[in-house]
Amino acid sequence: MVATHSRGQRSGMAPVVQARWALWGFVVVNAAIVEVLWFTAGTGKNEILTVAKFFGLHAALIMMFQLLLVARLPWLDRRIGMDRLTVWHRWVGFGLLWTVLTHATIVVLGYASLDRAPVAKTFFALAGVPASLLGMLAATIIVVIGVVSLRYSRRRLRYETWHGLHLLLYVALGLAFVHQLRETTTFKSSAFATVYWWALWLFAFGSLVVGRIAVPLWRNSRHRFRVEAVVPESPDVVSVHVTGRHLERLPAAAGQFFVWRFPDHHHWWLANPFSLSAAPNGRTLRLTAKAVGTTSAGLRHLPVGTRVFLEGPYGAFTSLHRTRPGVVLIAGGVGVTPVRALLEERTPGDFVVLYRVRQESEAVLLAELRQLIAARGGRLHLLTGRTGDGARPFEPEALRHLVPDIAERDVYVCGPPAMTSAVLSGLRRLKVPNRQVHAEKFSLA
């Protein structure tokens, strides 16, 4: 059955605030512990190496936080969203890069000062020490990943190439773990330090293994997803209906997305994030995609019965975050799919939908949208025209004209990046509270 839980004026702490407090609490508590460990056992062979240990310990903590951000733990993902967690992972990653480089540089300078030797000679001498060599290899991998993650580099690489290189980060983390393990002054300085570092590493790696490997494998083994039907919606849009066992037990909600793989039809490494275009009903899942790439274009030719491997559900674009009785759903192009799913939920409220397309013929699932809105007694504004020709429906005055009480409603936004940015800018100028604005991008990288 379609979910029947209700949302209205929310009391208490919002789910996203709960999750952010949990993450910040993790950082603050562990940073405090690391500070204590450094003050009690961080003394190096000279003052320079003491500073190097400071950066080394904090680099290890940042690595743990990095793993937690990409572990895709359901509790965090449903409250914050994969898109925000991924952005935080990116910026924390650059912080990790500079922390590791600072640590490595100060180590070389410290030993060069201790041995009164040239920096280059000291560098090659340290490379002959197993513990130092492991750290150097980990640092090198982190630098390579940092370089390919720069926007200039990323735009010139295929996702599969970038992702393959990015997986080397796990090798770097393994090397860093052994490097720290061999540095007995930090890992084994006391019984508490040993228990703490083992617990932290096991928690971080355990979260990653559970969220990224164990849960997807278990769910796919349990549900055995298969293609039930392929329905063309227009010349360049297709819907794929997927069935499986015990789908009523799959914890998916309208507005969420899965990472879809069709290993019997496409290469295993080809994966795409597609939102559910219908609310989960315990019998089937549906995605609706526009042919904008090799994988999405090939969906039209999927044979019935094709095996499907799903990762997810992911995303915070759900009614869990409703705070107001009234709702505005703003969609652009194929971004209407999660909006259409949200309309199918039996949640109370006054719904207004703003659907932006260049022309009506490009409006995906328009007939279904009109039917759902009519059944709810809502309003649909189909916003057509080209921006270059003067159509600017998301300017503050235009938004206020379409929805006079928009500042009193929750606003959900899903569409192309440029459109989403324009909407968010208009909402800020209209002083719509941030807690009432819900926007999510569901790209993989």
Secondary structure, 3 states (H helix, E strand, C coil): CCCCCCCCCCCCCCHHHHHHHHHHHHHHHHHHHHHHHHHHHCCCCCHHHHHHHHHHHHHHHHHHHHHHHCCCCHHHHHHHCHHHHHHHHHHHHHHHHHHHHHHHHHHHHHHHHHHCCCHHHHHHHHHCCHHHHHHHHHHHHHHHHHHHCCHHHHCCCCHHHHHHHHCHHHHHHHHHHHHHHHCHHHHCCCHHHHHHHHHHHHHHHHHHHHHHHHHHHHHHHHHCCEEEEEEEEECCEEEEEEECCCHHHCCCCCCCEEEEECCCCCCCCCCEEEEECCCCCCCEEEEEEECCCHHHHHHHHCCCCCECEEEEEECCCCHHHCCCCEEEEEEEHHHHHHHHHHHHCCCCCEEEEEEECCCHHHCCCHHHHHHHHHHHCCEEEEECCCHHHCCCCCCHHHHHHHCCCHHHCEEEEECCHHHHHHHHHHHHHCCCCHHHEEECCCCCC
